[in-house]
Structures are given as C-alpha cells and as structure tokens.
Amino acid sequence: MTRRQAMLEVLNGVCIQMWSFHYTLHGSSMASDSNISELQQNAKERLKVISGHLQKPANREQLRVSANDCKAEAADQSLEKNRAIPKRRQEILKWNGWGYNDSKFMFNKKGQAEFTGKRYRLSGMVLPALREWFEKTFGASLEHKTPARSALNPSEVPPPILNEGFVQDLKGTAIPFSHEAEDRIFRAHGHCLHEVFALREGKFERVPDLVVWPNCHKEVEKIVELACKHNICVIPFGGGTSVSNAVECPSDEKRTILSLDTSQMNRILWIDEKNLTAHVEAGIVGQDLERLLNESGYCTGHEPDSMEFSTLGGWVATRASGMKKNIYGNIEDLVVHIRMVTPRGVIEKSCQGPRMSTGPDIYHFIMGSEGTLGVVTEVTIKIRPIPEYQKYGSVVFPNFDQGVACLREVAKQRCAPASIRLMDNEQFQFGHALKPQVSSIFTSFLDGLKKFYITKFKGFDPNQLCVATLLFEGDREKVLQHEKQVYDIAAKFGGLAAGEDNGQRGYMLTFVIAYLRDLGMDYYVIGESFETSVPWDRVLDLCSNVKERIIRECKEKGVQFPPLSTCRVTQTYDAGACVYFYFAFNYRGLSDPVHVYDQIEHAAREEILANGGSLSHHHGVGKLRKHWLQETISDVGLGMLRSVKEYVDPNNIFGNRNLL
Amino acid sequence: MASKTLYSDPRLKKRDDFEDILEERRNSSDLRYALRCYTPLLYKGITPCKASMLKTTVLKSDHVHYVIQQLSKEMGESPDIIKEEAAEILEEMAQSLQLGIIRFFAFTLSKAFKKLFQRVKVNEEGIQRLQQAIQEHPVVLLPSHRSYIDFLMLSYILYTYDLSLPVIASGMDFLGMKIVGEMLRMSGAFFMRRSFGGDKLYWAVFSEYVKTMLRIGYAPVEFFLEGTRSRTCKSLTPKLGLLNIVTEPFFKGEVFDVSLVPISISYERVLEESLYAHELLGVPKPKETTSGLLKARKMLGDDFGSIHVYFGHPVSLRSLTQKKINRSNFNLVPRHIPRKPTEDIQAFVNNTGYRMVRLQQENMVVSPWVLIATILMQDLPGVDSDYLIEKTAWLRSLALLFGAFLDWPDHVPTSKVVASSVALHHNIVRNVNGRVVLIDEEKPNDNSSDDLVFKKAVTVLMCASYRNQIMHVFIRPALVAAAIHTACNARKEEVFSYFNFLRELFANEFIFTPGNAVQDFEDGCYLLVKCDAVQILKQDFVVTETGQSTISFLVAMLRPFLEGYQVVCKYLSEEVIEGFTEMQYVPAVRTFAVKMIISGSLKSYDVLSSDMQKNCLAALLRLNVLRKTKLADQITIKINQAAVTRLVDALDGKTPVQKAALARL
C-alpha cells in the first residue's frame, strides 16, 4: 500500500562506505602543532576537504537568506555554482557507479592499480599492493574483465507514464521539472549491489516518470497538493545514496511516479548563535552544509561516510548516524525541529524547546519514516563551534577479541573519542593493500621497522592482529589528556599505539572506498556492506558467526572462490556497538551472481538476528529488509506504524513502499 | 523426516566397510604403539587451554557467578563460601586429561583387547568424517552404551587414529574405585552425580563446565544419550540433561554449529551379559571396585568375539534446527542467566535425542547369533539344529530386506555360521544330540522351585538380550503385523488404530520418535509389502499365502512383550487392592510371575526382567491406568481398575481400541 515519502535520498548517512580504510583525502596531517591559529586553519582546511571536493568554491554566497521566500533565491544565480552537486547530476556524477565521474580506481598499463582524478588525497596515486591483494583475495585476474556499458542509451529507458492533468497543473506552478531519460535514470536507484549491477548492464525497470525540483517548502506543498489531486506517486530523492532499495520504484506502480528532488532546497536559512542552532533546508548535501557552517565558524559534526552526497533530509528520513556521534550525537540527538509536508498537511512543532514531554515525540514518526509519510523540507539542527584541535590515532591489538574488549572498556568509562573504530584482521590486510607507493626509501625502511617491531619483537601474529583507528576533537589540552586515557586503556588490552598516520588514513579511506566496488565489478567481483547494532556481550560471537555464515553460504551456493568476509566495529554505545560487515566475492562461473549475492546477504541477516543483532543500525529498512520488520518490532508495533501511515497518507501518495 | 530417510528403502542405505584395528596390534609392538607420536588435528577455532585453566574459567564465568550471587541472597550465606563449594564440586568433577595415562591405557588395553576379542572393527570412512568434523566445529560424540568397555574402546580407537581424545561424562560410581577412578579422570573422564535435581549450584557448575569445554573446542565431548548401560541391549529412551547442555551454546550463538556424531558399538558377546541378567532379576549390581576389576581378569581367558564400532555421519545441530527454532528468542535475557528451556526447545531437544538414538540403531551391527537367539526365543528351550539352520537362513534374508546391518561371513555355509555362533555362546546354548538348547535345560520341565526358575531365567534373559539387538529392525513391521493379527478387521484405519495403541503402550520399551506415528506405520507397512507378506488392496490389508509365516514370526517376536504387559495387568487386577509403592512393585510382580511360571500358566520369562516391569509401569502411568499420589511423604501408586480391564481387553483384541487421529493417513 502506501507509502512514503521521501527522502530517500536517503540514506545518507548511511550508505556506502564500502570497505574502509586508510588514506585520506588530502593532505597534511592534522594539527599536531601548537600554534593555535594554524591549528584552526588546519581544522578548517580539513573540513573543507571532506566536505567540498570542488576545486574552487566560487564566490561566497550569502549566508543568511531572507526567510523562506523562494523568490529571494531566484535572483541568486550564483548559488548553483556554490554547491557540490549540480542540479544536473549527470554533469559530474557517474550514471552507473559511485561518486564523481573523474574519480575511479583502475589498473594502468603497467597493471598497477591507481586512483584517478584530483579530488581526494589518494587521487593520482599508484597503489602497488592492491593488485596482488585483489588477485589473491578473490582469485580474480586482470585477464577476466566484465566492463560496464559505456554510456547510457536514453532510448532504452522506458517511456514515462504521464498524468496529463498533473503535468498541466505543474506547468502552471513554474516549478522546474523534467521527463528526460537521463534525469529520470539518475533518480531511479540508490547504491545497492543489484541496482548498480543492473545499470552496468544497461537494464532498466520501473523508473520515475517525472523529476521535479522544488526550490522551497512552499513549492513542495504545492507539488504534494497536486499529487494528491491527481493521485500520482511521489518518491522523495535527496542524495541517492540509499543501500536499502529505498529509492527504487515499485515495479508494479501504475500511477505516474514523480521523483521529488530536494537538491535545490539547499540554503541555510538562518544561524542562531545564541542557541547554537541552524535552520536549514533539507536538500542540502552534507559537505555543503559543513562547508557553509565552517565559514561562520561552526559545524554540525554529523559526518556519515556518505556525507559528500547525502542530504540533511535523507539523514532525518533514515535515522542516520555519523562517525563522530560520540561528541555530536546521531541525527536524532542533533535535530531540534523538523518541518515535513504530508498529504494531510504540514507537520511540525510549535516551539524549539530542547526537550518536551508532550506525548510520544512526533519527530520520531518522521525520523526513519524513509519517505513513506511526506517530504522533510526544513530542519533546525544543533551546531557547535569548530573544534580547536583534532588528532588522529591508531592502536594495534594482538587480536580482535582484545580489541573488542578494549572498546568495551572505553565505552564503559564513557571516554570514547569522537570516533573509535576497530577493524578485523582481514580489513587490516586490506588496508595495507591500499597503501600508496612510498616516495622514499626512508619511509619504506621505517615501515619495515614498524612491522618488525610489532610482529617479531612484540610477537603479534600478522594473521591475527587488528587495528583501531581513533579521532580526538576538542581543546588541545583536553584532547591530549583524553588521548592518554584511551591509550592507557588500550595498553591494558595489549594494544600498541600505531601512529597518527594510520588512523588518519583509515578515516580518509572511507571516502574513496566506495569507488573500489566499481573496480571489483570490472573484474567479476561483487560485494556490499551491511551493518547492525548488538549488545556488547554478543559482539564477538555475532562477528564470527556472521562471517562464518557468509563463507558457508558462498560454498553452498556454488561460489567458486573463497569470499572476502570481514567486519569492523564502527560505533560504541553504553550498551552495545555498531558492527559493519563487508562481503565480496568473485562470481566467475555463476549464472546469476546478483541473485546468489542476495541470498547470501539474506542468510547473513538471518544470522545477525539470530545472534542478537538488530535489523539495522543506520542504513534503514527500505524494501531490502522489510521482510523482517514485523518480527523486529512485533505485530502491534507494525500496526502502530501502519495506522500512522493510513492517517497521514491514506491514498499512498508517498508510494515508495519502504518499511511497511 | 528422519525415519523417511532411514526406512523408506533400507536397502539403499550405504554403509561403510570395516577395518580390524587389532590386526596391526597383533603384528607390531604395543609399546611402540603406546609411545608413538600423537598429534591430532584440532578444532580450528580452539582457544588453547589446560585442564586446570578450565576450572578457573568455569569458576569465573558469568553463569556460575550469577548463580552464586542468587544462592547467596536466597540462603543468606556469603558468596565466598558458596564459591568454595563450587570449587569443590569442580574438583570432584573435573577431568585432567594427560597423555601419559593415555599411553598407559593404549598399552594395557591393547593387551587386554587382543585377549578378549577376535576383532575390533571400525569404519575408517567414519573416522575420516569425524576428523573433518572435529576441525570445523565443536563435536559431541554420542555412543551407544552396552558395556563399560564402550568409552575405553572409543578413546582407544581415537588414539589409534590420531584423533582428539574426548572428555567423557561418567557416573560418580567410578570414583569409588581406588586409583582406577583417578586414572579414568586422567584419561578424560569427568564425573557427574547421578541425580542432582534441584541443586542449582551443582547444575550451574556442571553445565558451565561442559559448555566451556564445548565452546572453546577443548576436546570432543562424549556422553551416553541412554544415560546408562542398557542391560537388555535394547536402546534406552534418550536422557536429555546433557543434550540440553551441549545444544545451548548453539542456541545462544556462542558457537556457529555443533556436530553430533552418533556412534554404534556392537558386541558379538557382551562382557557383562551374565551380570546384566542377574541385575535384571534383582541381584544388585556389584559396586565398581578396583578389586572387582582385578577379579574380572579371569574373563581374559574367554572369547568375546568381535566388536564393531561404526562412526555415523556427523549431524549438524544448525541444520536440525532450521525452521524449527528461532534463536532470536534468546535475545532478550542475558545469556549467562539460567533459564528453563521453552517448550519448543524441549520438544526439539527431545526429538533430537530420539533421532540420535535411531541413528545409533541404524548402524548397529547384528551378528548371526542375534538371528539364532531370535529364533530360539520363540521356541524355548531348544530346536533341532537343522531347523535352526534353515530358519536362520530365512531370517537372515528377511532381516536384510528390512535393512538390518548384518555381519555375515562371506562364503561360509549357514550351518558353519550357526555352529560357530553356538560355540561362541557356550554359556547360553549348547548343541545336544542335534538339538540346540539352552544350557541347564537337561531337566527341561522341572520348574518346581524358585531357584530353578531363577537359574533358567538368567539364561533366558541373556538369550533375550541378543534377540533384543535386532528388535529395532523388526519393531515397526511387527507392530503392524500384530495389529493385522489382532484388529477386528483388516481395514487400514483399524489396523492403524491398533498399531498406534501398541506403539503408545511400548513407547518406553522401544524407540519411537514422538509424534511420528504415521511415519512409523507407513514404514512398517512398506516393509511388510516389500517382503510380500501383505498386500494392501484399496484400504484393506490382505495377508498373502506365503506371508502367513512371516506375520506369525513377527507376532511371536512381540509375544513376550505383550505377555509381559498382560502379566503386569493381571497382577494389578488380582493382587492389588488399593495401591502400592514403587519399592514394592518390582519384587511383587516378580514373585507373581514366578508363581505363574511354576504353576505352568506362564511360559515366557521376559517379564521377570525388572526392565520390562519398569517400562510397563511407566507406560501405565503415562496412559493414566495408574496414577501417582503423594501420601505423607510417600509416593503411592493408585490403580484405575476399570482402565486396567479396558487395557487387558484391548490387548486381547476383545474391544477395539480408541480411534487414533487418522487425518494424515
């Protein structure tokens, strides 16, 4: 029946961090210097990097736009240039893979892996170890290629189903819209494996019939009103980073499907320095939001791994989580006010009190509604001054058990740094494969020395050891103090400090790792990530059982090569942790690899649930995990959600069919 | 499901070949064998741990800690004192596996086994499968239990094949044996009290100890599902305590899977055969003592034939639970807090227990002597040897048709096979003037005194214990045959009703997977049709001309059991007025039966067996013919005389039994 709305773009935060690892976007390591202004400069620089990979931010845009008046903005021609992602996404984004057109992994003429483009720190670098790791881990070979279709052929895209009445009325509003094939295809998918796989093969099923770009809240209201009037299906679209099938059009939807692209609602409407909040349009992309706030000396601190592309509205609609949630909180902790347009009208609260006892929190119907109830148009979000000092770090543990025990202790003492992540041995090795060519003999000598120290002198087994990466933020003094506290705890669990560089690489790699899947797909390797949250006492058992289950299912399903089955602990909480799995395999010899992949992921999820893990920590349910929602939240729970949906959207205008 | 795969076509069952492991022992040095390099492959996920470390781990475990805290609150005792108690329990229970003592056993057992047995045959493919299984997941070894030799034999075999030695759950009785108890401990035995109902601390320590060994992959965990040695050589219904313990780590996600390995150990001649017969007749089991063991040395002069040890396919607990158990039910309570298993878990574990015992049965090797004993038991005190040879050949082909795992020598005439079997079991039968008769049968009709009855009963029960070894092959078709024979008409539903009635009645006597009546019936019918004994025309059974003798034979096979239960009923209706205690029951029934035998009104001796008496008691309680009531600290069993009468009539086929649910037929 019914459904949803949008945002779906979703998922932002969520998504895609495939394989994470080392190396970073840019340059210089963060401050470890004492000069404060330089520090600040550095911090700003870094944030800029993370957020804006545009070469040159053009001239500054006005920070404060006059209220929510759409007209104000029509005049603002420069705005578009200031945003990382243009309205015509096809100008800079891949149509059938992750990220920017100019950035990708490839094997060069010498057969060495390199990363193209200039946007990231890794860009233009050669990764000498990647090929061997790739061939060894997957049994893949550069001889066996599976190239994607090179270009999108618009004539293969199914023709749009257009509701004439609606189109007429829409024209009357002067809100920009399009039914060009490219525009529609770009908003027809998220980044689930099967979605990207189909694109690479040039296969399209149901895609949106129309794309509309409202400029403000009012225009959204207008669109939703018309949609109700003509009974068409609206699917909100933000950054398109969903990994839960949330953006996918239901294949049996007969009505006109309208993709409501929120990207033009991307202004910071005001900043309130007294209360440290900002009121922002929901279509703003994470990197833009951070960059613009930085210009005023603030940040939200919300950094999901997809923040280059995902939007504020998408975060709200999926209950996103950011890497630095230990300091700033997850999206539900950050949001102060939400405005959403539904078929029943606009829902919002009448004040911005920091906490209320006014019955169940209506924002919690919105957060995680995954586009089934309406479109989030504006959000008031908490902001913080940019931290004075940031420092990366890393710790090597003799094995994963010790690492988890350390994270548990850190959580227990409530002294988790802004971020603390623990990867297992497979990921550690993977990280090594992504080290760029070393520039000097001296560095390589140092690396060798470190390795010798850890494996020979300290007796760590290279096939057992694992690494935690850390990020500290705050006053310099406190950071240093904090750092000592964490390293002291780590030492109790056999952990050895392994340097800032390793830590920084770990985080920065997060942003390029999603590109690696595209490389794999060129050579018969497919994969994906999925996540869960689980009580502390079950973390180890869950990790090992799920990894084992994946390996077995691969064998049973006829996968000819051993898969990569690895995990990391990415967030710590008082009562448990978030665990991320990466799973990939070489599908040569399989006739329907995507189906096999889906079956294995399904089995892995069953295993997660059987081991006390949750259905999702932050990716959301979408359509991919609907199957389990009932057992997850009980019949009554599901009934409650249904009755809300029925009241808010009785005709299922927001018909993406996520969740319920 | 299991029975489908087991019985749909027994002939299709593929069984491995055997190798005699004593052969090499007879040709090479036992000492070198005992001292050879022993490097078993271990579980891939093993956490290395010494036996002494295990104890610390258990004492420190959240589970034990939690129970100690609870008890301390309940009893107002300090936790430290309770903890000390726990440490003592652990001290008493724990094994301390040591290679040295294993080598000692390897040497001495080699000597002993070579004297006692002609051959010890092992399916090597099973060994390979086990070796594989040990590396992949924690393993639970589930051997059948017919003799004290069982666990020594198993460890001996595993040592021989360089496999991980198991830790073995044993009864405390062995600890009574000086030195020997400690030696067993060092060879991997850990000791459990026979009953510790209600002792929460004991249960916590014991279960945590077993689970810890399993979780960390310390060693294969071995225990006897049947709980005790079967004195009758029929499989006993599974006891679920340990099975509950070893399945829990999987339910709670502490291990990925657990492999359950059914092992069938078949003895051509059971060492304890005479002891068992005496025990069944009320002579108390001799206490396990070291001097007793030494005295038993005299057995070394005797020949106990061959032993077959069959390692069955490892059964994945994970695959058994598929679609049956939702493990997320364990998500809401911390895993270290002990909880009573839910109903579906209990049902699952129970079912698994039965399934494993059936798998043991399936691979039990049946010797020719078992066929001979089966025939003799229908024609006591003896038969012409020509007839016996002919009948044995006939029974052999029937048994094969029914899927029995027969150990029949190649290219040897039946007469020779029979002769050598009779010779081996010289303490039960002998050949007198062309007749094979039970010993002590020189004065066959002299039943004048209790003593003589007793003496004869010992021999009969020994003989019966061999017949019992093949009952699992015949029981389903035999129950169908009895149902056809007794039911008021031959309609399928009538036959099923009566079959179901008997199956319920004998549920303690034979192994029937609970809830599997229809499948059991279908299996029985299938075999009867297959051997051309009956045809099923539409909904009616028709016994074929040639089938009459088969049906009669099968019915006769069941007769001692039917008669036994009838005797108990007769006792209840004639001798008991109000009620009786459990203590009184066994001797009273025995006395009653002896009287009947002396008076000539009872031919069968089987009912003298306390095993049958107890099974019958349990059945009658289950069927509500009897009822336990507690009167002033004493449990009295009350009789429902009307129900007894109904039961007797039903057994005689005088009244139709209540219709069973036929929905699935």
Interface residues (C-beta under 8 A of the other chain):
Chain A: D537 R538 D541 L542 S544 N545 E548 R549 L609 A610 N611 G612 E631
Chain B: G45 G253 E254 F256 N326 R327 S328 F330 N331 P334 R335
